[in-house]
Amino acid sequence: MLLGLWPALASVQLEIYYPVLERFLARQMFTHDGREYLRGSKTSKCSFAYLENPKIAASGGKLVITARFGGKSAVDLFGGCVGMGDTFDLMIRATPHYENGDLRLKDVEASTTALKNLYNSRVLRGISEELPRRFRYPLHKEARGVLEARRDPNYEQLMSAFHVVSVQAANHALVLILDFRLAVK
């Protein structure tokens, strides 16, 4: 087998469709009854914040994530919550990029069409700061798993020199141009 003698250098276009990213988010982040708690938990009565029902699309070269926010920033006073809270739809615009093996988000901006107030202004600012830390898709690990999976006991594949050339948010999918070397032994 000639392929096994020389490592192959490949430049590949990988398209990750947005429904796949939505399923990844649901499986990795939105694990508490379809919610991702940014603060507190489902048992927190007066102090919690969560996102739910994420949908992913693209516009103007950026990922656009729409989700529902719910939260309270209150104190328990005689069995009731005293403080601020709200539920509203929001839109998050972010630039996807590759960093240290992961697809990440940068330049995150959260907005809403809900009536502006002190509470939701603070929420939007907090989400814009928190989401880049929380979102990561393990692209290098996933690529290695797919490319090195044993399909035949007589040979093995080894991936090396993995490099992401570009990441673009296209209308239908996240489009990545990858360079990597795949050796078949």
C-alpha positions as CSV (number, residue, x, y, z in Angstrom):
1,M,0.0,0.0,0.0
2,L,1.7,3.2,-1.2
3,L,-0.2,5.4,1.1
4,G,1.5,3.8,4.1
5,L,5.0,4.8,2.8
6,W,4.6,8.5,2.9
7,P,2.6,10.7,5.3
8,A,-0.2,12.4,3.4
9,L,-0.6,16.2,3.7
10,A,-4.2,17.3,3.4
11,S,-6.0,20.6,3.2
12,V,-9.6,19.9,4.0
13,Q,-12.8,22.0,4.2
14,L,-14.9,20.9,7.2
15,E,-18.5,22.1,7.5
16,I,-20.2,21.8,10.9
17,Y,-23.8,22.4,10.4
18,Y,-25.6,24.5,13.0
19,P,-28.0,21.8,14.2
20,V,-24.9,19.7,15.1
21,L,-23.5,22.6,17.1
22,E,-26.9,23.0,18.8
23,R,-26.9,19.3,19.8
24,F,-23.3,19.7,21.1
25,L,-24.4,22.6,23.2
26,A,-27.4,20.6,24.5
27,R,-25.2,17.6,25.4
28,Q,-22.2,19.5,26.8
29,M,-23.7,22.7,28.4
30,F,-27.5,22.7,28.6
31,T,-27.6,19.6,30.8
32,H,-30.0,20.7,33.6
33,D,-33.4,20.2,32.1
34,G,-32.3,21.9,29.0
35,R,-30.8,24.9,30.8
36,E,-27.3,26.1,31.3
37,Y,-27.0,27.8,34.7
38,L,-24.6,30.7,34.7
39,R,-25.2,31.2,38.4
40,G,-26.9,29.1,41.0
41,S,-28.9,25.9,40.1
42,K,-32.4,24.7,39.6
43,T,-32.8,24.4,43.4
44,S,-31.7,28.0,44.0
45,K,-34.8,30.0,44.9
46,C,-33.7,33.7,44.9
47,S,-30.3,33.9,43.2
48,F,-29.9,32.1,39.8
49,A,-29.3,32.8,36.1
50,Y,-29.8,30.5,33.2
51,L,-30.0,30.2,29.4
52,E,-32.3,27.8,27.6
53,N,-33.5,26.9,24.1
54,P,-30.3,27.9,22.2
55,K,-30.6,28.2,18.4
56,I,-27.6,28.9,16.2
57,A,-27.4,30.6,12.9
58,A,-25.0,33.1,11.2
59,S,-25.2,36.7,10.0
60,G,-22.5,39.0,8.7
61,G,-19.7,36.4,9.3
62,K,-20.7,36.0,13.0
63,L,-22.4,33.2,14.8
64,V,-25.8,34.3,16.1
65,I,-27.1,32.4,19.1
66,T,-30.6,33.1,20.3
67,A,-31.7,31.8,23.7
68,R,-34.1,32.5,26.5
69,F,-32.7,34.0,29.7
70,G,-34.2,33.6,33.1
71,G,-32.8,34.8,36.4
72,K,-33.1,36.5,39.8
73,S,-30.7,38.5,41.8
74,A,-32.6,38.7,45.1
75,V,-32.4,37.7,48.8
76,D,-34.7,35.4,50.7
77,L,-36.7,37.5,53.1
78,F,-39.3,35.7,55.2
79,G,-39.8,33.0,52.6
80,G,-40.1,35.4,49.6
81,C,-37.5,36.8,47.2
82,V,-36.8,40.5,47.3
83,G,-34.8,41.9,44.5
84,M,-34.6,42.0,40.7
85,G,-35.4,39.3,38.2
86,D,-36.5,38.9,34.6
87,T,-37.1,36.5,31.8
88,F,-36.4,37.6,28.2
89,D,-35.2,36.4,24.8
90,L,-31.7,37.5,23.9
91,M,-29.3,37.3,20.9
92,I,-25.6,36.7,21.2
93,R,-23.3,37.6,18.3
94,A,-19.8,36.2,18.4
95,T,-16.8,35.5,16.2
96,P,-15.8,31.9,16.1
97,H,-12.0,31.2,16.3
98,Y,-9.6,28.3,17.0
99,E,-7.5,28.4,20.1
100,N,-5.4,25.7,21.8
101,G,-7.3,22.8,20.2
102,D,-10.8,24.2,20.7
103,L,-13.3,26.2,18.7
104,R,-14.0,29.2,20.9
105,L,-15.9,32.5,20.8
106,K,-14.6,36.0,20.9
107,D,-16.0,39.5,20.4
108,V,-19.2,38.3,22.1
109,E,-22.0,40.8,22.2
110,A,-25.4,40.0,23.9
111,S,-28.5,42.1,23.2
112,T,-32.2,41.9,23.6
113,T,-35.3,43.6,22.3
114,A,-36.8,43.6,25.8
115,L,-37.4,46.8,27.6
116,K,-34.0,48.0,28.9
117,N,-33.5,48.2,32.6
118,L,-30.6,48.0,35.1
119,Y,-31.0,44.2,35.6
120,N,-31.0,43.1,32.0
121,S,-28.2,45.5,31.1
122,R,-26.1,43.8,33.8
123,V,-27.2,40.4,32.5
124,L,-26.2,41.2,28.9
125,R,-22.8,42.5,30.0
126,G,-22.2,39.4,32.2
127,I,-23.1,37.0,29.4
128,S,-20.8,38.8,27.0
129,E,-18.0,38.3,29.4
130,E,-18.9,34.7,30.5
131,L,-19.7,33.0,27.3
132,P,-16.1,33.2,25.8
133,R,-14.9,31.3,28.9
134,R,-17.6,28.6,28.8
135,F,-18.0,27.7,25.2
136,R,-15.4,25.4,23.7
137,Y,-15.8,22.7,21.1
138,P,-12.9,20.2,21.3
139,L,-12.1,20.3,17.5
140,H,-8.6,18.8,17.7
141,K,-9.7,16.0,19.9
142,E,-12.8,15.2,17.7
143,A,-10.7,15.3,14.5
144,R,-8.1,13.0,16.0
145,G,-10.8,10.6,17.1
146,V,-12.4,10.5,13.7
147,L,-9.2,10.3,11.7
148,E,-7.4,7.8,13.9
149,A,-10.3,5.4,14.5
150,R,-9.3,1.8,13.6
151,R,-11.3,0.6,10.7
152,D,-9.1,-2.4,9.9
153,P,-6.8,-4.4,12.3
154,N,-4.1,-4.5,9.5
155,Y,-3.3,-0.8,9.6
156,E,-3.6,2.3,11.7
157,Q,-3.9,6.0,11.0
158,L,-2.0,8.7,12.8
159,M,-2.8,12.4,12.6
160,S,-0.2,15.0,13.1
161,A,0.6,18.7,12.2
162,F,-3.0,19.7,12.8
163,H,-3.6,23.4,11.9
164,V,-6.8,25.4,11.5
165,V,-6.2,27.8,8.6
166,S,-9.5,29.6,8.9
167,V,-12.9,29.6,10.6
168,Q,-15.9,31.2,9.0
169,A,-19.6,31.5,10.0
170,A,-21.4,30.8,6.7
171,N,-25.1,30.8,6.3
172,H,-25.6,27.0,6.6
173,A,-22.6,25.9,8.7
174,L,-19.4,26.8,10.5
175,V,-16.8,26.3,7.7
176,L,-13.2,25.4,8.7
177,I,-10.2,25.0,6.5
178,L,-7.8,22.5,8.1
179,D,-4.3,21.4,7.3
180,F,-3.1,18.1,8.8
181,R,-0.9,15.2,8.1
182,L,-2.4,11.7,8.2
183,A,0.0,8.7,8.2
184,V,-1.3,5.3,7.4
185,K,0.9,2.5,8.8
